[in-house]
């Protein structure tokens, strides 16, 4: 495959989630191994480590569990990213932890994912962690869910067991708002059934293998190509003879489509202009869209700086200082219990913010609101009201994940204490 062909390939970002020992890392290892995406020296190292540990099989989970503590305990602690490709598509995998105390790690790893693989142990069925991870996937607007019922070899490949888990999960998923597609696949990550190659042990299953589904799931409509948004990250002034008058407004397109000649409005000033040209590293472009990083020039001089936003006059983001949001609390050292001050980072803008109210916490296992305990601690998810020191230019998170998300930072320790999704 040529370099150009590889760069132009479609990219799917997906995350794995599930309870402890459901086989997430083993599944990814199997996916990489059976799709011929690991090198011989990597396999040899895994075989050697497996043998020294006394493992009965080659432990493919070691391909993703890189920390010593992970290998010693046989669990995933940190988010591990892996990259691989097939002739059809490129992939970025986020292997996230299953423990309750690492919920924040899953939120971080899944925040950019197009698809989530939820692993269910065929012997245990749908449990609290299954519901927890599915809710988080829904909260993060991951529209495509693949429920992999793993360890089918330990239940004698029974169709009845698989069907029972499918019914239980559908009953729970009916209460989730943003999930538009759920696919169920019975697998054995240890033996490779229905991961890359179809299983001969489950002739009753006629659906796709996991890799086939990952290669063919349609994600083109997931990004917002309607609401044009360019948060300005940098103003480019080369100060060279060749580019003497060049003034480009650089950033990553967060939504919609921009073309030379389009009318645009700059926020917060409200001044309007036309796009003169759009550039990237390769030269001028006929159009730009998410997630392209570009530099835009305008037909008139306007005072624009980092944190401003370029949009279309007839389709502007909301502008305001009072924000309603769902947040996942990250900090171990401090909790949130009312009026507290933070630094808020939203797209390329940074400002001060105060939490004016904690409205409720969410019981992730039952989806019920908790209104009698309003203190957010590590891994808690709840709804808050914020007041910012200067206006934000935002959309709701359901409409645009880039312009609808933010992080809160402790102004004294510089610790990221929460991730937020604007309602």
Steps between C-alpha positions, in 0.01 A plus 500: 500500500629847410558765766234723343252215496563426868463866600170528310350190662199531727584503873291331768569573865353245738522417867460180697318484831380234736540359847823362643612175332244528219791472256539849353878491465487139376245600236721782371803272501302242302382766257857618439637145480240350264502807273882471468561838662777403742868442426680173558719642775189625684344155480822337615519732800138422592560125465810524717323702770198268493726199548694659787171586674376143464201595282325208334458691172687782326365798697404746227387751765867579554499679163297784653566479875831684506534602864677259736212522749256408223698191405548389860133535592354401162291818482494820296569818699588770248353570156711327234482619140577267212511573129443257213363490149338264251461558126161662571556728799740640762426449868591657832408284801464633853520209745337639815493357854204306636529588870250743651783715640631558145176643358680828426748306284215361292351847455837627378562208266148497355462877453611489134366154409255432217416154630508315830549128548327390821622159614268273694614176663264231371503333844401818689272679254409869527637635830540843662824579318332421167231757580759750630713487186199510270369809677839671468510411129153652463601810699802546270276479191654179366232401253623151410515225762626145443412261780749213483381205707840352584609160636234312305735200519435485875121465454527231232423747219129502598269718294255523793764668719579754228131576432430553871784755528378679186149534649634629833724757332225624266276555803765721662607677178144612432555762775813645337442806284781543248575138402364452148651164410571190709659188348534172689781253420576174686877452523787321670792741522727225633434262211426761230141405416317779311777753570669501159392162362147352514445237767439137414381440856190723469330416168180652638656850478481642148607859571831675430828442678627783717768612252254495208262721698780740596609526137150570369309694767391834354622801699477770230191657656642510855693826458313829476537619139224760527608752766824664381738566790871595504640575847806718435811347649771723354543804273773432242717795399814367320685837474676383185544661160300226324208518745529868592126569529388155612275487808351155552265390775598145588307230682325168471158505336251392768198468272341586168671586171693813404574602139675803347243770434276401794368773728620457858451675832765536769399460864493680739541817290219414256692642202434329167731422208549260209746214492782596267686168503543181705845345546650188650851356490451394137381834364160655429179303548161515331322420828569413863302288745538314828758381609734690264759743640517810278593866474236736365552846349223760476432782252516771768707575809323406823645478848497123567696314766524161668170398660284679242277294272421525129151385397234568235278811546176304462610211722678622810578315824338597827676779688472519877657496843245281680562136414312181591713188474551138598844440652711202596713578805868401461671619817603268782620787721197726505127474450241742362233613740363830374649837422857434393726686256688338212671571171282384213644394163254480212629447143789750481358739762602516864320698769408489867178337613305448819267208572180671607308179579530122506155392387522122544720193476420197285485147633674347200369151571130595518509833307308661791570858615652547846389836642566452872879459461644774282872448561683381188795272579743299286320336204160650589284633217255782557336813364628846589440865420800719409562870465800600286698823516461558124251367243545154345407419141351156530254239377339226704713185529230298322538733202880535489747311721779753436315823577286335767778374728738659749733418789527662842846563645596578859650850484748428781628149414432505123334159541223409254214431741202442267387447144172662401235457234278802437127434510 
